[in-house]
Amino acid sequence: MTDTPPPRHPLCFGNFRAYLVGRLAAVLGQYGMMIVLGWQAYNIARETMTTAGASAQLGLIGLAQFVPLFFLTPVTGWVADHYDRRWISRLTLAMLTVSAGLLAFATYEGWVSLPMIFGIAVIVGIARAFNGPAYGALAPNLVPPAVLPNAIAISSVVWQSGMIAGPALGGYAYAATPWGAYALASGLYALALGAMFLIGPVPQPPRDTSRHPVRQMIDGFTYVRGNRLVLATITLDLFAVLLAGATALLPVYARDILHVGSAGLGHLAAAPGVGAGATALWFSFRPMKTQVGTKMLGAVVLFGIATIAFGCTAFLPRTVAVEVGIVALVVLGSADMVSVFVRQSLVQLHTPDAMRGRVSSLSQLTISASNELGEAESGFLAALVGPVAAVIGGGIGAIVITLVWARLFPELRLAHSFDPPDIGRHASSQEKAS
């Protein structure tokens, strides 16, 4: 009599299915809420400010979310490696549910204001600072090591699809009713919270009580600095996407350049989701296996080119500008899907479990820097040189950064697969820790 072989696909595990539902709902709510925060802040500011002044408000919204995350990163990674990652996620999702619900109520009643929007943005930044590392480090605890690479790939696809589709969902909801967009985000956060409660007990990394917590926090920085492939993938996203922040200026393009309003904003915000979704579907049938580093570099270059193309729609006749812009954003979303898929898979698979919380916190910091700080950079630059020059210049900067990184980090060009070359060392490190 032979034993029944264990399931070989991550979706065979109930904990992982609940995790995916929660992750998708949370990311949809998060990025849908972000685009609505920017759109509402821009509209409120435009009632009393010029386009340049209102554009600067978009930068401040991104900064309000990034600053808490920046200062809390060392702490949040350590917390994710020492406490139950499920409860960290549950508490932060509850914070996000209440925050979005409060904005929905304030918008419905008509007393929402810029100070309130900025205050909620700070709370969202704090919640995400703790939620991101816990969520990111939880996935490898939900499946056996044999199916971990596939689980990480699926999780990456879900995360990126939600990140790109969320703004479209928020834009369409806002076009229907402004308060409903926040209510939708609150509902999605609540769904994610419910899914997180469906996840049963999971293995926890052993706590190191022999060394000071501050020393353990520093270990995360030390590990990333010493692993050049992880360092290259994290910093490439940081600097390339930080510069090419076209999506941060979609409210400006929708209202003052392409003149398509909130409904048009929904179409523009949906376009990257179409590209990302199509690419994710392709990966589900034809997973990437070879030349992963080179493909990531090529995807970031394409991301820069698509950003430039979108910026140039300002010079096209209005009859074709929107269509060209949507196509450019579709390509942008597809390229970003490839880049994030490769980056997240490489980072997770090259990091031992006892370090995943701290490394995930650093990865989240760079992602947030490229998104929220990128919004700040794009908003301030748009106020200084105009939105069109900001978008086109950002796309050029992303291409230049990619070429420089390909030269500085040959490890990235030589990464032929997702398999880490030092699996044995990581495994022995985990055994010693346990």
C-alpha positions, 0 to 999 in steps of 0.5 A: 500500500502506497501513501497518497502523494501530497498535492502539487499545486498551491491552490490545493491548500485552503489557507493559501486560497483564503490568502489569495482572496484577501490579498486581491481584495486588499490590493484592489481596495488600497490602490483604488482608494489611492487614485480616489484620494488623489482625484478628490484632493486635486478637485478640492484644490482646483476650486481655490488653486491653479493647476500647478498648485493642485498638482502639488497636492498630488505630491503631498498625498503621496508624501503623506503615505510614504513618510510613516512607512519610511520611518517605521520600516525597520520596526515593521520588518522585525515585528513580522519576523517575531509575531503572528503574521496573521494577526498583524494583517488582521489589525491593519486591515481593520484600520484600513476598513474604518479609514475608508469607511470614514472617508465614505461617510464624510464625502456623503455628508459633504464635510470632507476636506483636504486636511482630513484627506491628508490625515487619512493618508497618514493613517493608511501609510502606517497601516500599510507599513505593518501590513505589507511585510506581514502579508508578503512573508506569510505566503511561504508559510502556507504551502510546502517547500515543494510548491513554494515557487509556484505559490510565490508566482501566483501571489505576485500575479494577484498582487500586481493585477490588483495593484493595476486594476485597483485604480480603474475600479476606484476611478469608475466607482468615483465617476458613479458616486464619490462616496461610493468609491470609498465605500467600495474600498472599505468593503474590499478591506472588510472582505480581506479581513474576513479572508484573513480570519479563515487562515488557520495556524501557520508555522512561525519563524523562531524568535531570536532572544539572544540579540538586541531587537535593534541589531536584528533590525539591522540584519535585514539591511545587511542581508539585502546589501550582501545579496547583490541580486536581491539588492539589484532587483529592489533598487531597480524598481525603486529608481526606475518607477520613482522617475516614471510616475505617469499614473500619478498624474492621471488626474491632471491628464484626465481633467486638464490635458485630455479633458475626459473627466472622471469617467475618462479617468476610469478608462485611463486607470483601467488600461494598465490593468488590461495589460497586466491582466493579459500578461498574468494570464499568459504567465498562468499558461506559459510561466517564465523559466529562463533568462528572467533577469534579462527579461526584467531589464527589457520590461523596465525599458519598455515601461519607460518607452510606454511612459514617454508615449503616454506623455506625448499624447498631449501633442496629438489631436484630441480625436486620437490622443485618448486612444493612443494614451490607453494603448500606451498605458496597456503596454505600461501595465504589461511591462510592469507586470513582467518586472514585478513578477520577476522581482518578487519571485527572485526576492522571496526565493532568495530569502530564508524564512527567518528573514522574510519579514525584514527583507519584505519590509525593505522591498515594500519600502522601495515599492512604496518609494517608487509609488507614493514617493514617485507620486510626490516627485511627479506632482512636484515636478509637474508643478515646476516644469508642467505635467507633460515634461514630468511624464516624458522626462520620467520615462527617459529617466527609467530607461537610463536607470535600467541601462546603468543597473544592467552595467552595475549589477551583472548578477541581474543579467546573469539570472537565468532562472528563479532558482537561488544558487545558494539554496543549501546555505539558506536551508542550513541557516534555517535549520540552525535557527530552528 
